[in-house]
């Protein structure tokens, strides 16, 4: 049980960052389409940074409070594993969840008739947006596999290996627009990382190098997309300006070895 914020500095930092991002989005009324996960914009426009923003940003206050409560409940894992390993696993879960969603988006658009590639994933909404909480489900699965035994939820006691699935079913019933793909990808990622050989590979220097590459890709894709938007805005502005300007055509002739414009006297 966590008794103070100083015991879990990384969890506390994540809570503060998510809260600050929610306040910024709420105060400046940032449209959710600008920061949400969207398969088409990630794959076609190379907006890879959306995988990061969609994982930390929240639109609804209720969604933020629910997720921060869930995050605090698994904060004990930071005490058990240490802040460094806790950070590594959180990053790996985030990466695996987003890669799984991209793979699903490709499969759905290639072989099935699905709106997934056009939908946005981040939080509760009345619009075409779904709740994406794969990292927390990944941590739940990892924690269940680590401790074993049983898990108590909603007054029920279920075996540890069924707890994430039972929680997934309950969430889908209570919140119809919850992202089944996002939650399911978290369960798969948490299970894989809890397997000792896989967990042994993805730790230490290799994970930190992977994180560095991920960070560079996120930053480059963000600034590239911003420069593209600026170019498009300038092009639109130039088109609107020149489109209203009168255009004239001038004929050019060669007379006696000299270049003469149409308006010049011969």
C-alpha positions in Angstrom: 0.0 0.0 0.0 1.3 3.4 -0.9 1.5 5.8 2.0 3.1 8.9 0.5 3.9 10.5 -2.9 7.6 10.3 -2.2 7.5 6.5 -2.4 6.2 6.6 -6.0 7.9 9.7 -7.7 7.2 8.4 -11.2 3.5 7.6 -10.6 3.1 11.1 -9.0 4.8 12.7 -12.0 2.5 10.9 -14.4 -0.5 12.0 -12.4 0.6 15.6 -12.5 1.4 15.5 -16.2 -1.9 14.0 -17.2 -3.7 16.5 -15.0 -1.8 19.5 -16.5 -2.5 18.3 -20.0 -6.2 17.9 -19.3 -6.3 21.4 -17.9 -4.6 22.8 -21.0 -6.9 21.0 -23.3 -10.0 22.2 -21.3 -8.8 25.8 -20.9 -7.9 26.4 -24.5 -10.7 24.1 -25.9 -8.3 22.1 -28.1 -10.3 19.8 -30.4 -9.7 16.1 -29.6 -8.9 15.4 -33.3 -5.7 17.3 -32.9 -4.2 15.0 -30.4 -6.1 11.7 -30.6 -4.9 8.3 -32.1 -6.1 8.0 -35.7 -4.9 5.2 -37.9 -5.1 7.1 -41.2 -3.3 10.2 -39.9 -0.6 8.1 -38.3 0.1 5.9 -41.3 -0.6 8.2 -44.2 0.5 11.5 -42.7 3.3 10.0 -40.5 1.9 11.7 -37.4 3.5 9.2 -35.1 3.4 11.6 -32.2 -0.3 10.9 -31.9 0.6 7.5 -30.3 2.2 9.5 -27.4 -0.4 12.3 -27.0 -3.4 10.0 -27.1 -1.9 7.9 -24.3 -1.5 10.9 -21.8 -4.3 13.3 -22.8 -7.9 13.2 -21.6 -10.9 15.1 -22.8 -13.4 14.4 -20.0 -12.7 15.1 -16.3 -14.5 11.9 -15.4 -12.2 9.9 -17.7 -9.1 11.6 -16.1 -10.3 10.9 -12.6 -11.1 7.3 -13.4 -7.7 6.7 -15.0 -5.7 8.5 -12.3 -7.5 6.4 -9.7 -6.6 3.2 -11.6 -3.0 4.4 -12.0 -2.7 5.1 -8.2 -4.0 1.6 -7.5 -1.1 0.1 -9.4 1.5 2.5 -7.9 2.6 -0.3 -5.6 4.3 -1.8 -8.6 6.7 1.1 -8.6 7.7 0.3 -5.0 8.1 -3.4 -5.8 10.0 -3.1 -9.1 11.7 0.3 -8.5 11.1 3.5 -10.4 13.6 2.6 -13.3 12.0 -0.7 -14.1 8.5 0.7 -13.6 9.3 3.4 -16.2 10.7 0.7 -18.6 7.6 -1.4 -18.4 5.3 1.6 -18.7 7.1 2.6 -21.9 7.0 -0.9 -23.3 3.3 -1.3 -22.6 2.6 2.1 -24.2 4.6 1.1 -27.3 3.1 -2.4 -27.6 -0.5 -1.1 -27.2 0.0 1.5 -30.0 1.7 -0.9 -32.3 -1.1 -3.4 -31.8 -3.7 -0.8 -32.6 -1.8 0.2 -35.8 -1.6 -3.5 -36.8 -5.4 -3.9 -36.1 -6.1 -0.8 -38.1 -4.2 -2.2 -41.1 -5.9 -5.5 -40.8 -9.4 -4.0 -40.5 -8.9 -1.7 -43.4 -7.4 -4.4 -45.6 -9.7 -7.3 -45.0 -12.8 -6.0 -43.2 -15.3 -3.1 -43.6 -14.5 -1.1 -40.5 -14.6 2.5 -39.4 -11.6 2.0 -37.1 -9.1 3.7 -39.5 -11.3 6.8 -39.5 -12.1 6.9 -35.8 -10.3 8.7 -33.0 -9.2 7.1 -29.7 -8.5 9.0 -26.5 -11.4 9.4 -24.1 -15.2 9.6 -23.5 -17.1 11.6 -26.0 -20.5 11.8 -27.7 -18.7 11.9 -31.0 -16.7 9.4 -33.0 -14.1 8.9 -30.3 -13.4 6.0 -27.9 -11.7 5.5 -24.6 -8.2 4.1 -24.9 -6.7 2.7 -21.7 -4.4 -0.1 -22.8 -1.5 0.7 -20.6 -3.5 0.4 -17.4 -5.0 -2.9 -18.6 -1.4 -4.0 -19.4 -0.3 -3.2 -15.9 -3.3 -5.0 -14.4 -2.4 -8.1 -16.4 1.3 -7.9 -15.5 0.4 -7.5 -11.8 -1.9 -10.5 -11.9 0.7 -12.7 -13.5 3.3 -11.5 -11.1 1.4 -12.2 -7.9 -1.0 -15.0 -8.9 -3.8 -16.0 -6.6 -7.2 -14.3 -7.0 -8.4 -10.7 -7.8 -11.3 -9.0 -6.1 -13.4 -6.7 -8.3 -17.0 -5.4 -8.0 -17.6 -7.7 -5.1 -16.5 -10.8 -7.0 -13.4 -12.9 -6.6 -11.9 -14.3 -9.8 -8.7 -16.2 -10.7 -5.8 -13.8 -11.5 -5.6 -15.1 -15.1 -9.3 -14.2 -15.7 -9.3 -10.8 -13.9 -8.3 -8.6 -16.9 -10.8 -10.3 -19.2 -13.6 -10.0 -16.6 -12.7 -6.3 -16.1 -12.7 -5.9 -19.9 -16.2 -7.3 -20.2 -17.5 -5.2 -17.4 -16.0 -2.0 -18.8 -17.5 -2.7 -22.3 -20.9 -3.2 -20.7 -20.7 0.0 -18.6 -19.0 2.1 -21.3 -20.2 1.1 -24.7 -17.8 3.4 -26.5 -14.8 2.0 -24.7 -12.0 0.9 -27.0 -12.1 -2.9 -27.1 -9.0 -2.9 -29.3 -7.0 -0.6 -27.0 -7.9 -2.5 -23.8 -7.3 -5.9 -25.5 -3.9 -4.8 -26.8 -3.0 -3.8 -23.2 -3.9 -7.3 -21.9 -1.8 -9.0 -24.6 1.2 -6.7 -24.0 1.0 -7.2 -20.2 0.9 -10.9 -20.6 3.8 -11.0 -23.0 6.0 -8.8 -20.8 5.3 -10.9 -17.7 6.9 -13.9 -19.4 10.4 -14.1 -18.0 12.4 -14.6 -21.2 10.7 -11.7 -22.9 10.9 -9.5 -19.8 14.6 -10.3 -19.5 15.3 -9.2 -23.1 13.4 -5.9 -22.8 15.2 -4.3 -19.9 18.3 -2.2 -19.2 20.3 -0.7 -22.1 18.2 -2.2 -24.9 15.0 -0.7 -23.6 16.6 2.7 -23.0 18.0 2.7 -26.6 14.5 1.8 -27.8 13.0 4.6 -25.8 15.6 7.1 -27.3 14.7 6.0 -30.8 11.0 6.3 -30.0 11.5 9.8 -28.6 13.4 11.0 -31.6 10.7 9.6 -34.0 8.0 11.3 -32.0 9.8 14.7 -32.1 10.8 14.5 -35.8 7.3 13.5 -36.8 5.7 16.2 -34.8 7.9 19.1 -36.2 7.5 17.6 -39.7 3.7 17.6 -39.5 3.7 21.2 -38.1 5.9 22.4 -41.0 3.6 20.6 -43.4 0.6 22.4 -41.9 2.5 25.8 -42.2 3.3 25.1 -45.9 -0.3 24.2 -46.6 -1.6 27.3 -44.9 0.9 29.5 -46.9 -0.1 27.8 -50.1 -3.8 28.4 -49.3 -3.1 32.0 -48.5 -1.1 32.5 -51.7 -3.8 30.8 -53.8 -6.5 33.0 -52.3 -4.5 36.2 -52.9 -3.4 35.4 -56.4 -6.7 33.9 -57.3 -8.4 37.3 -56.9 -5.7 39.2 -58.8 -6.4 40.0 -62.4 -4.2 38.0 -64.8 -2.9 39.3 -68.1 -1.2 37.6 -71.0 1.6 39.2 -73.0 2.7 37.9 -76.4 6.3 37.9 -77.3 7.6 38.0 -80.9 11.0 38.1 -82.5 11.2 40.9 -85.1 14.4 41.6 -87.1 16.4 39.6 -84.5 15.0 41.5 -81.6 12.6 40.3 -78.8 9.4 42.5 -78.9 6.6 42.3 -76.4 3.0 42.4 -77.7 2.5 45.8 -76.1 5.6 47.4 -77.7 5.4 49.2 -81.0 7.2 47.7 -83.9 
